[in-house]
Amino acid sequence: MKLAFTLIALAFVVQLTAQTTNEKWDLRKCVDYAMKNNISVKQADVQARISALELKQTQLNRYPSASFSTSIGPQFGRSIDPTTNVYTNTELLSQNFGLQGGVQIFSWGRIKNNIAAQAFTAKAALVDVEKAANDVALSVATYYLQVLASKEQVNIVAIQIQQTKLQLDVTRKKVIAGSLPELNELELDAKLATDSSNYIAAQSSFQQNVLQLKALLNIDATSPFEVEIPAVDKIPLEPLAELQPENVFLLALNNQPIQKSNALKIKSAEKSILVAKAALYPTISANYSLGSTYNNKAVNILNGTKIQYFDQVSQNFRQSIGLGISVPIFNSGSGNGSNRISYEQSKLNLKNLQVTEEQANQKLKQDIYTAYTNVINALQKFNAGKRQVESNQKALDFATKRYEVGLLSTIDFITIQNNLATAQSQQISNQYDYVFKMKLLEFFKGRGLKL
């Protein structure tokens, strides 16, 4: 029984481990998941659906309207007989039927332009979903790279701990042999404690970054989650020569969602001006009406027999058709007065959207040039950091040889070690900072985010 239980438990552990291994998240998976589950994207998607329904409603205005009504009930006392249209004191039960409707014949293109305006608005709403998704993707990339950088810091500190342990073991043996003073061992022991504390801090920072990424993805904090760790030097980057700011800006004007959305909203506003202007002029419409009446006391005047239900409905059937002209003149609350104000407001709304577009384009250009400058600075910092790491590594190699033959104190040796560790840690930050700034510039170009 124990053996069976053990085998079942082992199988469960193996399966769980396999699932965990298969559940590693790379940047593409994180971005795709965020686009489907992030609250901001969901809100933009709902708004796009609302805009699509509003477009459908506007399109229906092209078709004739129709409504059917019927009523049935008794009449008491002196009333008008609905079938003879004369006064009667007879109690009776009557039923009325009616079908009414109409269609707008001419309205100076109001319906057509209203449909066009709403169509542009609906397209802009879809682009706003793309913008929300892009914003989320950029945020995901930011946190994803922070997770990678903090994980790399954990690895650096872990290697540093192993090196300190090896040095401590060698020093301890020399202290026992009497070739080194006990102070050397104590100093390295203190160094190991510091390294262990740094390791805990690095792990904590890594876990915090993971939690922030999970929150952005709308994943429960307790759910299993493991990030795919690509080699930072293997992350593809476009040549800097292909990311000149003016070229990137010209491409971004046509592919960035906010620019596309602004252009569509301006087109919608232009059509809305035509709609508002059309409301200043008369409109022509046609209307129709069909109806009939039933009376349970109706009789044939020739022979006095009761007229049957469907015979009455057929005999009392009536129709009407007509044309109507509506002329807006003036009214403080409606009519030509408010229509004129709406027309002026629509022109100001267009002007406001044009200013907003100009402002957005200026900001886009400023952001791209700033991003390019940041890339240049990050690259210079990265190259300088690389030289600093190489220099500190050479210093440590030389110091190790001197320390091993007793020509360098433990404190000096530890200081040189710390200098290398600090340079390596800073260089990791430099490298990820450079990669992220490059990815941001590529993002403006419209090539998406790839690691």
C-alpha positions, 0 to 999 in steps of 0.5 A, spaced: 500 500 500 505 504 501 509 503 495 502 504 491 501 511 494 509 512 493 508 511 486 502 515 485 505 521 489 511 520 485 507 520 478 504 527 481 510 530 482 513 528 475 507 531 472 506 537 476 514 538 474 512 537 467 507 542 467 511 547 470 516 546 465 511 547 460 508 553 463 514 558 462 512 565 459 516 568 454 515 576 452 510 574 446 506 569 450 506 575 456 504 580 451 498 576 447 495 574 454 495 581 456 492 583 450 486 578 452 486 579 459 488 586 461 482 591 464 484 597 459 484 593 453 477 590 455 474 597 456 477 599 449 474 593 446 467 594 449 467 601 447 469 599 440 463 594 440 458 600 442 461 604 437 459 598 432 452 598 434 451 605 434 453 605 427 448 599 425 443 604 428 445 609 424 445 605 418 438 603 420 435 610 419 436 609 411 430 604 411 422 606 412 419 606 419 413 601 421 409 600 427 403 596 428 398 597 434 391 594 436 387 596 442 381 592 445 376 594 450 368 595 452 365 602 451 359 604 456 354 610 456 354 615 450 360 614 446 361 614 438 360 607 435 367 606 431 364 603 425 359 608 424 362 614 427 355 616 430 353 617 437 350 611 441 348 609 448 349 601 446 354 598 450 359 594 445 366 591 445 371 594 439 377 593 437 382 597 433 388 596 428 393 600 425 399 600 421 403 607 421 410 608 418 414 613 414 421 615 410 425 621 409 425 622 402 430 628 402 434 631 408 441 634 404 445 628 405 444 628 413 443 620 413 448 619 409 453 623 412 451 621 419 453 614 417 459 616 414 461 620 421 459 614 425 463 609 420 469 613 422 468 613 429 467 606 429 474 605 426 477 610 430 474 605 436 477 599 433 484 603 433 483 605 440 483 598 442 490 597 438 492 603 442 490 600 448 494 593 446 500 597 444 500 601 451 500 594 455 505 591 450 510 596 452 508 596 459 509 588 459 516 589 455 518 594 461 516 589 466 519 583 463 526 586 462 526 588 469 524 581 471 530 578 466 535 584 469 533 582 476 534 574 475 541 576 472 543 580 478 541 573 482 545 569 478 551 574 479 550 574 486 550 566 487 556 566 483 559 571 487 557 566 493 560 560 490 567 564 489 567 567 496 566 560 499 571 557 495 576 562 498 574 561 505 575 554 504 582 555 502 583 560 507 581 556 513 585 550 511 591 555 511 589 558 517 589 551 520 596 550 517 598 556 520 600 560 514 595 565 514 592 569 520 585 567 523 583 575 521 583 573 514 578 567 515 574 572 519 574 577 514 572 572 508 566 569 513 564 576 514 564 577 506 560 571 505 555 573 510 554 580 506 554 576 499 548 572 502 544 578 504 545 581 497 543 574 495 536 575 499 535 582 497 536 580 489 531 574 490 526 579 493 527 584 488 526 579 483 520 576 486 517 583 486 518 584 479 515 578 477 509 580 482 508 586 478 508 583 471 503 578 474 499 584 476 499 587 469 497 580 466 491 580 471 494 573 473 493 571 480 499 572 485 498 565 487 498 562 481 504 558 478 508 563 473 515 562 470 519 567 465 523 564 460 530 567 460 533 568 454 540 570 453 540 578 453 546 578 448 542 574 443 536 578 443 535 581 436 536 588 435 535 592 429 542 596 426 542 603 429 543 606 422 536 604 420 533 607 426 534 614 424 529 619 428 526 622 422 525 616 418 522 613 424 518 619 425 515 618 418 513 611 419 510 612 426 505 617 423 502 612 419 502 606 423 502 609 431 495 607 433 494 614 436 495 618 430 491 613 426 485 614 431 486 622 430 486 622 423 479 617 423 476 622 428 477 628 424 474 625 418 468 623 423 468 630 425 468 633 418 462 629 416 458 631 423 459 638 420 455 636 414 450 633 418 449 639 423 449 643 417 443 639 413 439 640 420 439 648 418 434 646 412 427 643 410 426 636 410 421 632 406 418 625 408 413 621 406 408 617 411 403 612 410 397 609 415 393 603 414 387 601 419 381 597 421 375 597 426 371 591 429 365 592 433 361 586 436 354 590 436 355 592 428 349 589 424 347 589 417 343 595 415 339 592 410 337 585 413 339 587 421 344 581 421 350 581 425 356 582 421 362 577 422 369 579 425 373 578 419 368 581 414 368 588 419 375 588 418 375 588 411 369 593 410 372 598 415 379 597 412 382 604 411 389 607 408 392 614 407 399 616 404 402 623 404 408 628 404 411 632 409 415 638 409 419 640 416 422 647 416 426 649 422 425 656 423 427 658 430 426 656 437 430 658 443 430 650 445 430 647 439 429 648 431 434 653 427 436 656 433 439 650 437 441 647 430 445 653 428 449 653 435 450 645 434 453 647 427 458 652 430 459 647 435 461 641 430 466 646 427 469 648 433 470 640 435 473 639 428 478 645 430 479 642 437 481 635 434 486 638 429 489 641 434 489 635 438 492 631 432 498 637 431 499 636 439 500 628 438 504 629 432 509 634 436 509 629 442 511 623 437 516 627 434 519 629 441 518 622 444 522 619 438 528 624 438 528 623 445 528 615 445 534 616 439 538 620 444 537 615 450 539 609 445 546 613 444 547 615 451 545 607 453 550 605 448 555 609 450 554 607 457 554 600 456 561 600 452 564 604 458 561 599 462 564 593 458 571 596 459 570 597 466 568 590 467 574 588 463 579 592 467 576 590 474 576 582 472 584 583 470 585 587 477 582 581 480 586 576 476 592 579 478 590 580 485 588 573 486 595 571 484 598 576 489 593 574 495 594 566 494 602 568 495 600 572 501 602 579 498 595 582 498 591 583 505 584 580 505 581 586 506 584 589 499 582 582 496 575 583 498 575 590 495 577 588 489 572 583 488 567 588 490 569 592 485 568 587 480 561 585 482 559 592 482 561 593 475 558 586 473 551 588 476 551 595 473 553 592 466 547 588 467 543 594 468 546 598 462 545 592 458 538 591 459 537 599 459 540 599 452 536 593 450 529 596 452 531 603 449 532 600 442 526 596 443 522 602 444 525 605 438 523 599 434 516 600 437 515 607 434 517 604 427 512 599 428 515 593 428 512 590 434 516 588 440 521 582 440 526 578 444 
